Amino acid sequence: MPPCWASRREELAMKYVVCVPDGCADEPVGDLGGRTPLEAAQMPVLDALAARGEVGRAAVIPDGMPPGSDVGNMAILGYDPAAFHTGRAPIEAAALGLRLDPDQVAYRCNLVTVGADGTMVDFAGGHPTSAQAHPVIEALQAELGGDGVAFHPGVEYRHIMVAPGEWADATCVPPHDLSDKPAVGPAGPAAPHLQRLMDASRDIVSGFGLTANQIWLWGQGFQPQMQDFSQRYGVRGALCSAVDLVRGLGVLTGMDVVDVDGMSAGYDTDYAAQRDAALAALADGTDLFLIHVEATDEAGHAGNVAEKVTALERWDELILRDLVDGLDR
């Protein structure tokens, strides 16, 4: 057997795990003595991995593109966002089993809380559970759906609206970028359609007794066309994530999307269960597994420094430690 074939066989036999504590990077924080959350967090396993392995840097946000989880996670999976990214919402729509027609556009539909003075009080609308949120989306569909507009329930405060393709021409600010700031509405030719729905949603959403009091539409895009992961890289890939954004990337690229009991998009996610899901999949023939944790990103958007540090430390202790031990065996 030629040496290059033997090398290729060994390469194919190697297992890969990509661990993503979403949004972990941050600016220096005064409450942390000028350190970033990554610098302040006690992460001995990551420190040990850095000491025994190779450390590098990767730019996952192409110049001119928004620094969001949609762009970053697409790049982490090896797909150039400049070539494949059309917007956040169609990726999340794929996770819900929705496939858009060429003349349809998907919008992310947040349940949010906007104050009487027009301030974005909470981009997550008080973090309703999915069980609390789904009746709200069903009511929105009953009252505002039709004529090419449809509301689809997602996870917690994150949902999807599908609309006619001409509604794509709008500039929409992500609600998490407006926290404690004026809730600046959409602009552009399609803005009146979007603003009408957001305004009309107030009476409907407010009637459910939740913290959320309206919807916010943003992140629009058309159906992306992405090459199958196994065909692209010659390995079988899988992932686990509690957010439709990452799950949708798995669906669009033909990866196995693993459901994990206890996994959530909040601080209470079962880190150990996600780790065990990765080890089980790798033992069952998966070559590459991506573990995506959202708690760090949620803490960052909420400006909760303590929770962000805690999430990083739990990620190190409950995912990396036993994951490294399991892979070593």
N, C-alpha and C positions, 0 to 999 in steps of 0.2 A: 504494500500500500504506500503510495507516495506520501512523504511527510506532510504536505499541505492538506491532504485528505484527513490524516490523523488529527492534525490541528483543528480542522473544521469540525470533526466529530466531537472533539473535546469541547469546542466552543458551543456546539448545539446541546451538549449534555449539561452545560452550566445553567443554574437557575438564577433568575433575576427578580429582585423585589425593589419596587420604587415606592418610597414612603413620602407622602406629601402632606405636611402640616400646612394647609392652605393659608396664605396670607401671613406667614410667620415673620417675614421681613418687616422692619419698622424703622422709624426714626428714633434717635436718642430721646429718652424720656426723663424729665426733671425728677419725677418721683422715684426713679431708679438710679439717681445719681449720675445722670447723663449717659447711662447705658441703654442699649436697646433691649427689648424683651429677650432676644436670643442670647445676649451677653449676660443678662441677669439670671436666666433660668439655669438651674442645676441639672445638667444632662450628662451624667458620667458615661453612659453607653455611647452616645454620639461622640463624646470626646475620645473614647477608646477606639472607635471606628476610624476617626480622623487620624489617630496616631498610627494605626496599623494598615491603613488603606491609602488611597490616593484622593486628594482633595482638589476640586476644580471649580470653575465658575461657568455658568451658562446664562446667556441672555435669552429669556423666553418671551419677551415682549418686543416684537419688531418695532423699529422706529416708526412713529406716526400712528401706532395702534393703541387703543385704550388699555391701560394696565389692569385688566380684569381677570377673574378666575377662568373665564371662558377662553381667552387668548392664551393665558399661561399654561393651563392644563392641556390644551390642544398641542402646544409646542412641546411640553414634557413627553407626550405620547409620540412625538416624532413627526407631527404634521405641521407644515409651515402655515401659520395663521394667515399670512399674506396671500396664500394660495387657496386655503380652504375655509376660512372664517367668513361667514355672512352675517353673523349676529348671535347673540346669546340665546334668544328665545327659541329658534328652530332646533337648537341642540337639546334644550329642555323638553321641547315638544316630542322629540324622538324617544325620550325616556318614558313618555306617557303612551307610547304606541301610536303617535300621530305622524302621518306622512303628508306633507303639504303638496298640493298641486302647484304647478308652475305659476298660476295666477293667484296664489294665496301667500300671505305674509303672517308670521307669528310674532306676537308681542308678549313679553313678560308682563304679568299682571300681579303686582304686589298688593296685598292688603296693608294699608298704611294708616298712620294717624297724623292728620294735619290739624294744627291748632286754629282757633277762631281768628287769630291774627295772620294766618297764612304761613305759619312756620311748620317745617317738617319735624314733628315731635318724635315720631318713631317710624323708621322705614320698614320695620317688621311688624307693625300693628299690634304690639304687645305679645308677639310670638304665640298666636293661637295654635292649638293642636290641629292636625289634619281633620280630626272628627268635628272640631268646631268650625273649621273653615269651609269644608265641603258644602254644607247647606247654604252658605253665603254665595258660593260660586254657582250653585244650582239656581238660587234666586236671581242672580245677575243674568244667567242664561234665559230664565223664564221672562224677565222683564225687559232686558236689553238685547238679547240675542235675535238673530234673524237678518235677512238681507246680506248674507255672507259673513256675518259676525257670529262667533261662537266662543263661549267661555268653557274652559276645561279645568277641572280641579287637579291640583298638583300636591305639593307637600307643605304643610304648615302655612306660612304666609305667601308662598311662591306658587303662582298659577300661570296659566297660559290663555291668551286670547288669539284666535285666528280671525283674520280680516281679509277683505279684498286686497289684491296686490298693490293697487294704487295708493293704499293707505301707508305704504312703507316710507313715503317721502316726508319724513319729519325728523327733527332733532329733539331728542328726549334725554333729559338728565337722569342718571340713575338715582333713585331715592336715597341710597346710602351716602351719596356725595352731597346731599342736601341736609344732613342731620343738623338740627338746631339752626337752620338757615331758611330764608324764604323759599317756599316750595314753587320754584320756577317751572311753569308749565311748558308744554311742547311748543316748538316753532316750526314753520315750514308749511308747504301746501296742504299736508294732511292733518295739521294741528287742530283745525276746528272739529274734525271727526273725533279725535282722541279726547279733546277737552270736553266735548259734549258728553261722552260716555263717563269720564271721570267725575264730572259735575253731577250727572244723573245717578251715579252710584252712591252718592252720599246718603240719601234717604234709605236706600236698600241696605247698605252695609251697617249703618247706624242702628237699624232696627233689630239687630241680633244681640245687642248688649255686650259686645266685645270692645276691647280697647280700640281696635281698628274702626275707622269711620269713612273710608273711601278706598277706591283702587288707584293705582299708579301704573301707567303703561309706558314701557321702555324696552330697550334691548332688541328691537325688531330685526327680522331677517328672513330670507328665503331658504328653502330646503338646500342644505349643503350636500355636495357629492364627495364622499371620502372613500379611499381605497381600503379594502379589507386588511386588517392588521397582520394576519398570518401570511397573506400574500405579499405584503410589503416587506416584512422582516423575517419570514420563514420560521416564526415561533408562534406557539399558542399563547395568547394573552388573556388575562382576566383582571377584573378589578372589583373593589367594593367601595361604595360611597353612599352617603345618605342624601346627597343632593342630586337633583335631576340633571344639573349641568354636566357633571362628570359621568353619571350613568348614561346620559344621552350620547356622550362621546363614545362610550363603550358600544352602545347599540349601533351607531353610525359606522363604526369601524369593525364590527363583527366580533368584538371581544365578548367573553363570558362575563355577564354582569351578575355578581353574586349577592343574594339577599342575606343579611346577617341580623338575627334577632338581637335587639338591644342597641343596634346602631342608630344614631340620630345625628342631626345636623347641629346639635347644641352642645352645651358643656357636659351634658349627662350621657354622652355616647359611651357605649361599651367598647373601650379601646381593646381590651383583651379578646373580645369576640371577633373583632376585625383581624387581629393578629392570627388567631386560630383559624379563621377562614382562609387566610393566605397560606398558612402551612398545610392545611388540608388540600387546597387546590394544587399546590406544588407537588404534594405527594401523589396526587391523582393524575399527573401528566401535564399540568400547566407549566409552561416554561417561564413566563413573566407575569408577575402579579403586582398591581398598583393598589396601595392602601391610601385612600384619601380621607383625611380628617378635616372637618369643617370648623371645629370649635375655635381654633386659633383665629380664623378669619372672622367669625362672628364676634369674638372679643375685640378684634381690631376695629371693626366697623362701629361697635358700640362704645369705643374709647375706654374699655375696661382693661386697664393695664394688669391688674392683679390676676384676672381670669386668664389673660393671655399667657402670662408666665406659668400659671398653674397648668394650663392646657399643654404647653410645651414640655413641662416636667412629667406630666402623665403620659404623654406621647413617648417620651424616652423610656420611662419605667415600664409601662404596660404594653407597649408595642415593640420597641427596639430590643429590649433586654432578652425576652424569651424568643423573639424572632431570630436573633443572632444565634442563641443557643440551639434552637431548632434547626437552623440551616447548617450549623457546624456538625450536627449529628448526621 
